[in-house]
Amino acid sequence: MKKILVVDDETDIRKLLKEYLELEGYLVYTVENGSKAIENIKYNPDLILLDVNMPDMDGYEVCEKIRDYVNCPILFLTARTEEKDRVNGLKSGGDDYIIKPFSIDELLARVEAHLRREERKSQKSNVYIKENLTVDFSGHQVLYDGENLGFTRTEYLILELLLTHSGQVFEKEQIYEKVRGFDGEADAGIVAEHVRRIRNKLGKYSKKTYIETVWGVGYRWIG
């Protein structure tokens, strides 16, 4: 049974959402403020419906505080319709917006769509194979013609990040932050050295360019 956390300071909205979501077969937790929302992350919800305008802590702040600890979709409930508000919500880690007053049918459809998307993501293959290169996501290994290239943990995590976001440019600082595989005192500039080592290990087997340097910006996967 999928679990949904509803966070809204309006009692009527909490009751309404709980009633309709439970009729659809979801297990629903409801809380009235941001502090309790953070406490209830312990239930590991599959999706969060998060009100933006709350007295103690607004939805954007809640989202920023919990995003590093939850991977589930976060859908904002808001009466704010300006573009800057939607942008702020997405920057804080939100996945979607549902404008108040909302149609319950549309809300249920959005919830179902996001949960289906999460299921498809979880069913994705745990291996990447292209020509002679194989990346085993489950085993954290990089192989060429079946031979393990001996990537370190950090090298592997950088390659995985770039590969799974193929074509997207990442700044060195972004890579450092997302991978978090370095010593706490390491400088983000060390990313360049790790990328050089990744290229050398791949270069022993192939002349193909897998990681492109975007000068003045960072790196992206083009293999």
N, C-alpha and C positions, 0 to 999 in steps of 0.2 A: 504494500500500500504506500503510495507516494505521500510524503509529508509536506505540508505548506505552512509557513509561518506568516501570519497576517499582523502587520504593525500599523495601528491607526488610533489616534486619540478620540475618535468619534465612536461612541458605543454602538449606535445604530448601524454604522458601516461594518464594524466588527461582527455583529450578530448576523447581518445580511450575508456577508461573505462566508462566514462559518456555515450557515445553513445551506447555501447553495453549493459550496464546495464539498461538503459532506454528502450531499445528495448525489454528487458525481463520483463518490467513492474515495475521496481524499481524507487523510488524517490531518486535522487542522488545529494549529495552536494559535491563539490570539493574545496579543499584548497591546497595551495602550501607550507605550512610550519607548524612546530609543534605548534607554538604559536596560529595560526588560528585554528588548529585542536582542541586545548583545548577550544577556544572560541565557536566552533561549537558543542560542546557536548550538548549545550542547546537544540539542535534539537532532542535529544534522539534517536540516530541512532540505528537500529536493528543489524547493522554489520559495522565494520570499516576495510577498506583496508589501511594499514599504511606502507609507505615507510620507510626503515631503514636509508638510507644515505640522510640526509637533512642538510643544512648548519647551521641553527640557533640552532636546537635541534634534536638529532637523534631519530629514532622511538622508541628505547628502553626507552629513557628518557620520551618521550611523554606517552608511555604505562604505565610506573610507576606512572606518575602524575595523570592519569585519571582512573586507574584501580579500585580505591576505590569508584568511582562515577558512573561507568558504568558496567553493567553485560553482555553486548552484546559480541559476538565473535570478537576478534581482529586478523586479518590475516596480517602478515608481507609480504611486497613486498621487495625482496632483491636480490642483486647479490652475496651476501656472502654465501658460501656453506660449510664452515668449521663447524665441529660439535660444537665447542665452541661458535660460533655465534648463532646456533640454540638453544643451551642450554641457553645462555644469554637471548634470546628472550622469551623462555618459562618461565624463572625465573622472567622476568619483567612483566609477566601477559598475554603474547600472547597465542593464541590458535592454530595457524597454520602458515606454511611458504609457500609462493609461490615464486619460484626462477625465477629471470629475466635472459634472456628473457623468457616469459611464453606464453603458448598457451591460447588464449582467451576462448576456449572451456573448458579447464581444470579449469581455473579460475572461470568461471560461474558454473561449476559443484561443485567446492569447496564451493563457496558462497551458492549455493542451499543446499548442504549437511549440512552446519553449521546452516542455518536457519531452516531446517527441524528438526535438533537435538534440537534447542531451543524451537520449537513448541511442541515437544514431552515432553520436560522437564516441560513446562508450563501446560501440560495436565495431569501430574502425579496426583495421588490421594493425597488428603490433609489429609489423615489419615493413620496411621500405626497400624495394628492389628496383634498380634501374641499371640496365646493362650488367656490368660486372660488380657494381657496388651494392652492398647489402647493409642496411642499418637495422639491427635488432633492438627495438625499443624496449622489449621486456628484459632482455639480457644486458642492455646498455653496452652493446658491442658494435663495432664498425668492421666490416669484412670486405675484402676484395678478392674475387675468385675463390671465396670460401676461406681465405686466410685472415685471421684476426690481426688488425693493424695495431693493436696495443694502445688504444687511446686511454689517456688518464681520465679520471672522473670529470675534471673541469673541461678538458678538450671535448669529451663526449657531450656534455651538457650544452656547450656552445654550438656544436654541430647540430644537435637535436633542435635547439631553439631556432637556428637559421633555417634548417631543413623544413621544419613543420610550419614555418611562415615564409615559404619560398617566394622570392621576389620582393619581400618587405625589407626596407633598409632599417638597420638598427645601429644607433650610435653606440660607441664604446661604453658610455656610462649606462645606457639601457641594458646592454648585455651583462655588464657587471652586476647591475641591480637584479635582473631577472634570474640569472644563473645562481648568484649568491654562493658560489662555490669557492670563493677566495678567502684568505685570511682577512680578518676584520681590518687590518691596517694596510692592506694592499691597495695600490692606486689603480684606478680604472684603466690607466695606460697599459697595464699588464695584459689586457685583452689582446693587444696587437701581437704580443709574443706568443700567446696561446694560438691565435689564428695562424701565425707563421708556422708553428709546429704542426698544426692540423694540415696545412697545405703541404708541408714536407712529407708527412706520412702518406697522404694521398698521392703526392707527386712521384713517389717511388714506384707506383704501379700504373699511373695514368697521367697523360699530359693535359687532360681536360681540366678546365677551370671550374671548380665547384663553388668557391666563395669569391665574390667580386668585391673589390674595394671601391666604394663610392667616395671619391676624394673630398675631404672636408666634412664628410658626414659620418660614414661608418662602413658596415658590411651587409651584404645580402647573399642568399643562396641562389645560384642560377644553374646548378647542376641538373 
